[in-house]
Amino acid sequence: MDTKDIRRMLENLAVTAQEAADDAKEKMYTAGQTITCKYDEAKCNLAISRLKAEQEQIFLQMGRTLFLLNTGKFAGVETENTTPKQIIDHLMIAAEQKQQEIDRVLERVQKISSHRYCTACGSRCEDDAKFCGECGNKLDTQKES
């Protein structure tokens, strides 16, 4: 093997190494995007759980108020200038506001989780794609979330 052959082999090796490094960089970027989406989805699911728990507390207060009203024991619980109807109306509005918050977060989860990802390389794919645009892998017919 002469010097030219060694030089050519080293140049080919350098090109191959650069291509491998570029490919690894792209895979890391794609993995980072996937992790970010999953993290955002988990945060939204936690927010939904918190909001539902808060809404359940409001429902509990409504039930307690209605029970006290029905049993005639509400008179001792009244606060100044607030009627039982006003309290119940306030609780109904609060419950509806929580439901609207829940619906907004659910919409965000739907947007986040509606993306498809290639099972081979982790790249995000179009919803109607049959093959991954990055690696060519055949995509499952069901959405990956």
N, C-alpha and C positions, 0 to 999 in steps of 0.2 A: 504494500500500500504506500503510495507516495503522498507528499504533502498536500497536493490538490485534492486527492480523495478524502483525506482526513479533514481538510478545511470544508469541503462540500458536505461531508457527514456532520460536522459540527454546526454548520449553517442550517442544515435540515433539522437537526436536533433542537436548535434555538427556535426555529419557526414552529415546530411541533409543540415545544414547551410554552411558547407564547399563546398559541391557539388553545392549549389545555388550560392555561391561566385565564384567558378570556372566557372560556366556557365555564370554568369554575366560578368566576366572578358573576356571570349571568345567572348561574344556578343559585348562588347565594342571594342575589338580588330577588329572584323569584321566590325563594324560600322565605325571605324577609317579608315580602308582600303577603304571602299566604299566612304567615304567623301574625302579621298585623291585622288581617281580616278576621282570623280566629280570635284574637285578643279582643277586638272591637265587638265581635259577636258575643263573647263571654261577658264583657262589661254590660252590654245591653240586656242580656239575660238576667244578670244580677240586678240591674235597675228595674226590670219588670217584676222580679220577685219582691224587691223592696216596695215598689208602688202598689203591688197587689196586697201586701201585708198592711200598708197604710190604709188602703181602701177597706180592707176587712175590719180594721179598727173603727172606721167611720160607720160601717154597717152595724158593728157591735153597739156603737153609741146610739144609732137610730133605733135598734131593737130595744135597748134599755130604756130609751126615752118613750117609745110607744108602750112598752110594758108598764112603766110608771104612770103614764097617762091613763091607760086602761084600768089599772088597779086603783086609781084615785090617789096615788101616793106622790104624784108629781108636784103637788102644791108646795111641799117643803123644799123642793129642788130648784124652784124658779129663781131666776136672777132678776134684778131690778130692770124694769122696762123691756123684758124679753118674754114673749109668749111661747107656749109649747109649739105652736105652728111655726113661729119664726125660727126656733131651734131646729125643728125638723127640716124646714126649707133650707136653712144654712147647711145642714148635714147632707141633704140631697144634692145641693150645688157642689159641695166639697167632693162627694162621691163621683159625680159626673166629671169634675175637673181631673180627678185621679184617673178615671177611665180614658179621658182624652189624652193624658200623658202616656198611659199604657199603650194606647193605639198608636201614638207617634213613635214610641220606641219599637213597637212591633213592626211598623213600616220600615224602620231603619234596619232591623234584623232581617227582614225580607230582602231588602236591597243588598245587604252584606252577604247573606247566605245564598243568593240566587246565582252566584258565579259558579262556573264549572272549572275544575282543575284536572290536569292530566295526572293520572296515577303513576306514570312512569317518570316524568321530569318535574311535576309540580307546577307547570306553567298554567296561567289563567287562560281559559279558552272561551270562544264565543258559545252562546247558548245552543245554537243550531249546528255547531261543528261536529263532524263525525270523526275527524282526526285532529290531533294536536298540531297546531301551526308551528310549534317549536321543534318537536322531535319526530312527528309523524305517527306517533302511537295511536292506535284505534281507541277512541273514547268509549266509555260505557254509555249505554243508552239512558241511564238515570243520571241526574245531576249529582256531582260531588260537592259536598258542602263541608 
